[in-house]
Amino acid sequence: MAMSRQPALRTRTMSLPTAAYQTPSLVKDVDSACVDSRTIDVNLGAMRKPYHPPSVKFLESELHAKEPIGQFESWLEDAKQCSGILEPNAMLIGTCGRDCKPSVRPMLLKGFCKAGFIFFTNYSSRKGRDLEENPFIAMTFYWEPLRRCVRIEGKAEKISREDTASYFHSRPHDSQIAAVCSKQGQPVPSYQVLHAQYDSLKNKYPEDTLVPVPDTWGGFRVIPEMFEFWQGQSNRLHDRITFRRIETLDKFEPEVMYEGEDGWVYTRLFP
């Protein structure tokens, strides 16, 4: 397989002053930092739950599909059938704006296909502003009762206003009102002020009226470039299989990579 090499990124090295690496004089060691009775030293090292035994493996030969969308759909279906998972479409998404400060928050996945993964939000929120400045995004699904996790990395783009409106008007009426009311992530004077605005909008848009879609509210489609399927092992030799787009690789390494379907390559990672 002929692979085109991506151009190398130009980087700049910046030297930091030696003082930046020094321990602050006020904290000479861990013990002295914990002398203050107001400080609680919590050791969580003993908190450990068993995962799968070695007899329960996640092997390449057991992939439901040789492309990640089909594999994700298979694992999502398992999560939907698990009574211990309340919201199998719950995920964490990470964004990072121009300031290079990452931010992570829980969201709900609202649809997916080979074209990408859809979620909805306020475009004026922090995540919306981050994605306007830097469209790269990371998503994580953690299905704890199954000892499984899926990570997805890709690039986000806004979906059409028509598709946004179609989903918006499928939501419960109260949720539509809340989206109109909320300036997501901005300060509000009080609980009472927020609910007074909400009640005013409910009076303005009763159940039998069409609630207008806010200009600042809509959907994002995440176009995936990388998937990781993780299954936990009690001995911590966790199973990790990744899929990457062929065009994102510097080169194809046949000793560790396998050609999948639909332009994807998969490989196993050390845990």
C-alpha positions as CSV (number, residue, x, y, z in Angstrom):
1,M,0.0,0.0,0.0
2,A,1.5,3.3,-1.0
3,M,1.2,5.8,1.8
4,S,1.7,9.6,1.5
5,R,3.8,11.1,4.3
6,Q,2.3,14.1,6.1
7,P,4.4,17.2,6.3
8,A,6.2,17.6,9.6
9,L,5.0,20.2,12.0
10,R,7.4,23.0,12.7
11,T,7.9,23.4,16.5
12,R,9.7,25.9,18.6
13,T,11.6,25.1,21.8
14,M,11.2,27.5,24.7
15,S,13.6,27.6,27.7
16,L,12.0,28.0,31.1
17,P,13.8,29.7,34.0
18,T,15.4,27.3,36.5
19,A,13.1,28.6,39.2
20,A,10.1,27.2,37.5
21,Y,11.3,23.7,38.4
22,Q,12.0,24.4,42.0
23,T,9.7,23.3,44.9
24,P,8.1,26.3,46.6
25,S,9.8,27.1,49.9
26,L,6.5,27.1,51.8
27,V,6.1,23.3,51.1
28,K,9.4,21.5,51.8
29,D,8.0,18.0,51.7
30,V,4.8,16.1,51.6
31,D,4.8,15.4,55.4
32,S,5.1,19.1,56.3
33,A,2.3,19.9,53.9
34,C,0.0,17.6,55.8
35,V,0.7,18.8,59.3
36,D,-2.1,21.4,59.1
37,S,-5.1,19.8,60.7
38,R,-7.3,21.4,58.0
39,T,-5.5,19.3,55.3
40,I,-6.9,15.9,54.7
41,D,-4.5,13.3,53.3
42,V,-6.6,10.8,51.4
43,N,-4.9,7.7,50.0
44,L,-7.0,6.0,47.4
45,G,-4.4,3.4,46.5
46,A,-6.4,0.5,47.9
47,M,-9.5,1.3,45.9
48,R,-9.4,-1.4,43.2
49,K,-12.1,-3.4,41.5
50,P,-11.6,-6.6,39.5
51,Y,-12.1,-6.3,35.8
52,H,-12.2,-9.3,33.4
53,P,-10.2,-12.5,34.1
54,P,-7.6,-13.6,31.5
55,S,-10.2,-16.0,30.0
56,V,-12.3,-13.1,28.8
57,K,-10.3,-11.5,26.0
58,F,-10.9,-8.9,23.3
59,L,-9.0,-10.2,20.3
60,E,-8.7,-8.9,16.8
61,S,-10.4,-12.0,15.6
62,E,-13.4,-11.1,17.8
63,L,-14.0,-7.7,16.2
64,H,-17.6,-7.3,15.1
65,A,-16.5,-5.2,12.2
66,K,-13.1,-4.4,10.6
67,E,-14.1,-0.7,10.7
68,P,-14.8,1.3,13.8
69,I,-18.3,2.6,13.2
70,G,-19.7,-1.0,13.1
71,Q,-17.6,-2.0,16.1
72,F,-18.8,1.0,18.0
73,E,-22.5,0.2,17.1
74,S,-21.9,-3.4,18.4
75,W,-20.5,-2.2,21.7
76,L,-23.2,0.5,22.1
77,E,-25.9,-2.1,21.6
78,D,-24.3,-4.2,24.4
79,A,-24.3,-1.1,26.6
80,K,-28.0,-0.4,25.8
81,Q,-28.9,-4.0,26.8
82,C,-27.0,-3.6,30.2
83,S,-29.4,-2.7,33.0
84,G,-26.6,-1.2,35.0
85,I,-26.0,1.6,32.4
86,L,-28.6,4.4,32.7
87,E,-27.5,6.4,29.7
88,P,-25.3,4.4,27.2
89,N,-25.1,7.4,24.9
90,A,-23.5,9.5,27.7
91,M,-20.0,10.7,26.9
92,L,-17.3,13.1,27.9
93,I,-16.0,15.5,25.3
94,G,-12.8,17.4,25.5
95,T,-12.0,20.7,23.7
96,C,-9.2,23.2,23.7
97,G,-9.4,26.7,22.5
98,R,-6.8,29.2,21.4
99,D,-5.6,29.6,25.0
100,C,-4.5,25.9,25.0
101,K,-6.5,25.2,28.2
102,P,-8.4,21.9,27.8
103,S,-11.9,21.5,29.1
104,V,-14.0,18.4,29.6
105,R,-17.7,18.0,30.2
106,P,-20.4,15.3,30.0
107,M,-22.7,15.3,26.9
108,L,-25.2,13.0,25.2
109,L,-24.6,11.5,21.8
110,K,-27.7,12.1,19.6
111,G,-26.8,10.2,16.5
112,F,-24.0,8.7,14.4
113,C,-23.3,7.1,11.0
114,K,-20.2,6.7,8.9
115,A,-20.2,10.5,8.3
116,G,-19.7,11.2,12.0
117,F,-21.1,11.6,15.5
118,I,-23.7,14.2,16.4
119,F,-24.3,16.2,19.5
120,F,-26.1,19.5,20.2
121,T,-25.1,22.5,22.4
122,N,-25.1,26.3,22.6
123,Y,-22.6,27.6,20.2
124,S,-21.8,30.5,22.6
125,S,-20.8,28.1,25.4
126,R,-17.2,27.4,26.2
127,K,-17.2,24.2,24.1
128,G,-18.7,26.1,21.2
129,R,-16.2,28.9,21.4
130,D,-13.3,26.4,21.8
131,L,-14.5,24.5,18.6
132,E,-14.8,27.8,16.7
133,E,-11.1,28.5,17.5
134,N,-9.8,24.9,17.3
135,P,-12.1,22.2,15.8
136,F,-10.2,19.2,17.1
137,I,-12.1,17.3,19.7
138,A,-11.9,14.1,21.9
139,M,-14.8,12.0,23.1
140,T,-14.9,9.2,25.6
141,F,-17.6,6.6,26.4
142,Y,-17.1,4.7,29.6
143,W,-19.4,1.7,30.3
144,E,-18.2,0.7,33.7
145,P,-20.4,-2.4,34.3
146,L,-19.0,-3.9,31.0
147,R,-15.5,-2.8,31.8
148,R,-15.3,-1.1,28.4
149,C,-14.4,2.2,27.1
150,V,-14.3,3.8,23.7
151,R,-12.2,6.9,22.9
152,I,-12.8,8.9,19.7
153,E,-10.6,11.7,18.3
154,G,-11.6,13.9,15.3
155,K,-12.6,17.2,14.0
156,A,-15.9,18.9,14.7
157,E,-18.1,20.9,12.2
158,K,-21.5,22.5,12.5
159,I,-24.4,20.7,10.9
160,S,-27.0,22.4,8.8
161,R,-29.7,24.7,10.3
162,E,-32.3,22.4,8.8
163,D,-31.0,19.4,10.7
164,T,-30.6,21.4,13.8
165,A,-34.3,22.6,13.6
166,S,-35.5,19.1,12.9
167,Y,-33.9,17.8,16.1
168,F,-34.7,20.9,18.2
169,H,-38.5,20.6,17.5
170,S,-38.4,16.8,18.4
171,R,-37.3,17.7,21.9
172,P,-39.8,18.1,24.8
173,H,-41.4,21.5,24.8
174,D,-39.9,22.4,28.2
175,S,-36.4,21.5,26.8
176,Q,-36.9,23.8,23.8
177,I,-37.9,26.7,26.2
178,A,-34.8,26.0,28.3
179,A,-32.6,26.3,25.3
180,V,-34.1,29.6,24.4
181,C,-33.7,30.8,28.0
182,S,-30.2,29.7,28.7
183,K,-27.1,31.7,27.9
184,Q,-25.1,28.6,28.6
185,G,-22.1,29.1,30.9
186,Q,-22.8,32.8,31.6
187,P,-23.4,34.1,35.1
188,V,-27.0,34.5,36.2
189,P,-27.9,36.7,39.3
190,S,-30.0,34.0,41.0
191,Y,-32.1,30.9,40.8
192,Q,-35.2,33.2,40.9
193,V,-34.1,35.3,38.0
194,L,-33.4,32.3,35.9
195,H,-36.8,30.7,36.5
196,A,-38.6,34.0,36.1
197,Q,-37.2,34.3,32.6
198,Y,-38.1,30.6,31.9
199,D,-41.7,31.2,33.1
200,S,-42.0,34.3,31.0
201,L,-40.9,32.3,27.9
202,K,-43.3,29.5,28.7
203,N,-46.1,32.1,28.7
204,K,-44.8,33.5,25.4
205,Y,-44.6,30.1,23.8
206,P,-47.4,27.8,25.1
207,E,-47.5,24.2,24.2
208,D,-49.4,24.7,20.9
209,T,-46.9,27.2,19.4
210,L,-43.7,26.8,17.5
211,V,-40.6,27.7,19.6
212,P,-38.0,29.4,17.5
213,V,-34.5,27.8,17.3
214,P,-32.0,30.1,18.9
215,D,-29.3,31.3,16.5
216,T,-26.7,30.3,19.1
217,W,-28.0,26.7,19.4
218,G,-27.2,23.9,17.1
219,G,-25.4,20.6,16.4
220,F,-21.9,19.5,15.8
221,R,-20.8,16.6,13.7
222,V,-17.5,15.0,14.8
223,I,-15.7,13.5,11.9
224,P,-13.6,10.7,13.5
225,E,-9.9,10.1,12.7
226,M,-9.1,7.7,15.6
227,F,-10.9,5.2,17.7
228,E,-9.7,3.2,20.7
229,F,-11.7,0.2,22.0
230,W,-10.6,-0.7,25.6
231,Q,-11.6,-3.6,27.7
232,G,-10.3,-3.9,31.2
233,Q,-8.3,-6.9,32.6
234,S,-7.9,-7.5,36.3
235,N,-4.1,-8.0,35.8
236,R,-4.0,-4.6,34.1
237,L,-2.9,-6.1,30.8
238,H,-5.9,-4.3,29.3
239,D,-7.0,-5.0,25.7
240,R,-6.6,-1.9,23.5
241,I,-7.4,-2.0,19.8
242,T,-7.2,1.3,17.8
243,F,-8.4,2.3,14.4
244,R,-6.9,5.1,12.4
245,R,-7.6,6.6,9.0
246,I,-5.0,5.3,6.4
247,E,-4.4,8.8,5.2
248,T,-3.4,10.0,8.6
249,L,-0.5,7.5,8.9
250,D,3.1,8.4,8.1
251,K,3.6,4.8,6.9
252,F,1.9,1.5,7.0
253,E,3.7,-1.0,9.3
254,P,2.6,-4.5,8.4
255,E,4.2,-6.1,11.4
256,V,1.8,-4.3,13.8
257,M,-1.0,-2.9,11.6
258,Y,-3.8,-4.7,9.8
259,E,-5.8,-3.3,6.9
260,G,-9.4,-3.0,7.8
261,E,-12.4,-1.8,5.8
262,D,-13.5,1.6,4.5
263,G,-10.0,3.1,4.7
264,W,-9.3,2.2,8.3
265,V,-6.2,0.4,9.8
266,Y,-6.3,-1.3,13.1
267,T,-3.6,-2.3,15.6
268,R,-3.2,-3.5,19.2
269,L,-1.6,-1.3,21.8
270,F,0.4,-2.1,24.9
271,P,-1.8,-1.5,27.9
